[in-house]
Amino acid sequence: MSRIGKSPIAIPAGVTVTINGDTVAVKGKLGELTQEITDGIVIKEEEGVIVLERPSESKSHKAKHGLYRALINNMIEGVSKGWTKELELVGVGYRASNQGNVLDLAVGFSHNIILDIAPEVKVETVSDKGKNPIVKLTSFDKQLVGQVAAKIRSFRAPEPYKGKGIKFVGEELRRKAGKSA
């Protein structure tokens, strides 16, 4: 069983954490996030460190203990450093461009895919000659940036034979052999 919930969370300089009953609000230089805490998990802030405690040793409380500790840690890291996901477009003629927060993808369909992205997520496209286009997503909300990245990847998931499609940078694909003659 994981013991993630027992480890304390250090609050870096420039980040303020407000605990108001069952709600935790984290504010930093990049933005502000809130999280509702349920199931009786107790949060205490003491001397620049956040500690979470569970009321019992039941399986549900143990699971929520680790979950809320990880969520609060991700919030603190997000408002101080930010989160980044990079997607790579692999395929002949696959292109990506952006106008502000509007992403335009050409991934082998008859029409381009135009996606309006949430204002909290910053989009950047990199197209170098001889390399695959890369879409960089940056935000202070880890869940939101992951959700947007998964949505973009779902338009053309990588196929197992040639590896064409939209994949995360560094993602290992399971490749299959083609027909044997």
C-alpha positions as CSV (number, residue, x, y, z in Angstrom):
1,M,0.0,0.0,0.0
2,S,1.3,3.5,-0.9
3,R,2.4,5.8,1.8
4,I,2.3,8.9,-0.3
5,G,-0.3,10.6,2.0
6,K,2.0,10.6,5.0
7,S,4.8,12.7,3.4
8,P,4.5,16.4,4.0
9,I,4.2,19.0,1.3
10,A,6.6,21.9,1.4
11,I,5.2,25.3,0.4
12,P,7.7,27.2,-1.8
13,A,8.3,31.0,-1.6
14,G,5.7,33.0,-3.5
15,V,2.9,30.5,-3.0
16,T,0.0,31.1,-0.6
17,V,-2.2,28.2,0.6
18,T,-5.6,29.0,2.2
19,I,-7.4,26.2,4.0
20,N,-11.1,27.1,4.5
21,G,-13.0,24.1,6.0
22,D,-13.1,21.5,3.2
23,T,-11.6,23.7,0.5
24,V,-7.9,24.3,-0.2
25,A,-7.0,27.3,-2.4
26,V,-3.5,27.7,-3.8
27,K,-2.3,30.9,-5.3
28,G,1.0,31.6,-7.0
29,K,2.7,33.6,-9.7
30,L,1.1,31.6,-12.5
31,G,-2.5,31.3,-11.3
32,E,-4.9,30.2,-8.7
33,L,-6.5,26.7,-8.1
34,T,-9.0,25.3,-5.6
35,Q,-9.7,21.7,-4.5
36,E,-12.6,20.4,-2.4
37,I,-11.5,17.8,0.2
38,T,-14.1,15.1,1.2
39,D,-14.3,12.0,3.2
40,G,-13.0,13.4,6.5
41,I,-9.4,14.0,5.5
42,V,-7.9,16.6,7.8
43,I,-5.5,19.2,6.4
44,K,-3.1,21.2,8.6
45,E,-0.6,23.9,7.7
46,E,2.3,24.4,10.1
47,E,5.5,26.3,9.5
48,G,5.4,26.3,5.7
49,V,4.5,22.6,5.5
50,I,1.1,21.0,4.7
51,V,0.3,17.7,6.4
52,L,-2.8,15.5,5.7
53,E,-4.2,13.1,8.2
54,R,-6.9,10.4,7.8
55,P,-9.5,9.6,10.4
56,S,-9.2,5.8,10.2
57,E,-7.3,3.0,8.6
58,S,-10.1,2.0,6.2
59,K,-9.3,1.3,2.6
60,S,-11.3,4.3,1.4
61,H,-9.6,6.7,3.8
62,K,-6.1,5.4,2.8
63,A,-6.9,5.9,-0.9
64,K,-8.3,9.4,-0.4
65,H,-5.3,10.3,1.8
66,G,-2.8,9.7,-1.0
67,L,-5.1,11.1,-3.6
68,Y,-5.6,14.5,-1.9
69,R,-1.9,14.7,-1.0
70,A,-1.0,14.2,-4.7
71,L,-3.6,16.7,-5.9
72,I,-2.5,19.4,-3.5
73,N,1.1,18.8,-4.4
74,N,0.3,19.1,-8.1
75,M,-1.6,22.3,-7.4
76,I,1.4,23.8,-5.6
77,E,3.9,22.7,-8.2
78,G,1.6,24.0,-11.0
79,V,1.1,27.6,-9.6
80,S,4.9,27.9,-8.9
81,K,6.5,26.1,-12.0
82,G,3.7,25.1,-14.3
83,W,3.1,21.9,-16.3
84,T,4.1,21.2,-19.9
85,K,3.0,18.5,-22.4
86,E,4.5,18.1,-25.8
87,L,2.8,16.3,-28.7
88,E,4.6,15.2,-31.9
89,L,2.8,14.8,-35.3
90,V,4.3,11.9,-37.2
91,G,3.3,11.5,-40.8
92,V,3.8,12.9,-44.3
93,G,2.1,16.2,-44.7
94,Y,1.0,16.5,-41.0
95,R,1.1,20.1,-39.9
96,A,0.2,22.2,-36.9
97,S,-0.2,26.0,-36.5
98,N,-1.8,28.3,-34.0
99,Q,-3.3,31.7,-33.9
100,G,-3.4,32.6,-30.2
101,N,-5.3,29.8,-28.5
102,V,-6.8,28.4,-31.7
103,L,-5.0,25.3,-32.9
104,D,-5.1,24.2,-36.6
105,L,-4.1,20.6,-37.3
106,A,-3.7,19.0,-40.7
107,V,-3.5,15.3,-40.0
108,G,-4.6,13.5,-43.2
109,F,-8.3,14.3,-43.2
110,S,-10.1,16.1,-46.0
111,H,-10.4,19.2,-43.8
112,N,-8.2,20.7,-41.1
113,I,-9.1,20.2,-37.5
114,I,-9.6,23.6,-35.8
115,L,-9.6,23.4,-32.0
116,D,-10.3,26.3,-29.6
117,I,-8.3,25.7,-26.5
118,A,-9.1,26.9,-23.0
119,P,-7.6,30.3,-22.1
120,E,-5.7,28.8,-19.1
121,V,-3.6,26.7,-21.5
122,K,-0.9,28.3,-23.6
123,V,-0.3,26.7,-27.1
124,E,2.9,26.9,-29.1
125,T,3.7,25.1,-32.3
126,V,7.2,24.3,-33.5
127,S,7.8,23.4,-37.1
128,D,11.5,22.8,-38.0
129,K,12.5,21.7,-41.5
130,G,13.3,18.0,-41.6
131,K,11.7,17.3,-38.2
132,N,8.2,16.4,-37.1
133,P,5.9,19.3,-36.0
134,I,5.6,19.7,-32.2
135,V,2.7,21.1,-30.3
136,K,3.6,22.5,-26.8
137,L,0.9,22.9,-24.2
138,T,1.7,24.8,-21.0
139,S,-0.6,25.6,-18.0
140,F,-0.7,25.8,-14.2
141,D,-3.5,23.1,-14.0
142,K,-2.1,19.6,-14.5
143,Q,-5.5,18.0,-15.1
144,L,-6.5,20.6,-17.7
145,V,-3.2,20.4,-19.7
146,G,-3.4,16.6,-19.7
147,Q,-7.0,16.6,-20.8
148,V,-6.3,19.0,-23.7
149,A,-3.3,16.9,-24.7
150,A,-5.4,13.7,-24.7
151,K,-8.1,15.4,-26.8
152,I,-5.5,16.4,-29.4
153,R,-4.0,12.9,-29.4
154,S,-7.4,11.4,-29.9
155,F,-7.9,13.0,-33.3
156,R,-5.3,10.7,-34.8
157,A,-3.8,8.2,-32.3
158,P,-0.6,6.6,-33.5
159,E,-1.1,3.4,-35.4
160,P,1.1,0.3,-34.7
161,Y,2.5,-0.5,-38.1
162,K,4.2,2.7,-39.3
163,G,3.7,4.8,-36.1
164,K,1.8,7.6,-38.0
165,G,-0.4,9.8,-35.8
166,I,-0.2,12.2,-32.9
167,K,1.9,11.0,-30.0
168,F,3.5,12.4,-26.8
169,V,7.2,13.3,-27.1
170,G,9.1,10.4,-25.6
171,E,6.1,8.0,-25.8
172,E,7.2,4.4,-26.7
173,L,4.8,2.8,-29.2
174,R,4.2,-0.9,-29.5
175,R,5.1,-1.7,-33.1
176,K,3.8,-4.7,-35.1
177,A,5.5,-6.4,-38.0
178,G,3.7,-6.1,-41.3
179,K,2.6,-8.9,-43.6
180,S,5.2,-11.6,-44.1
181,A,5.8,-12.6,-47.7
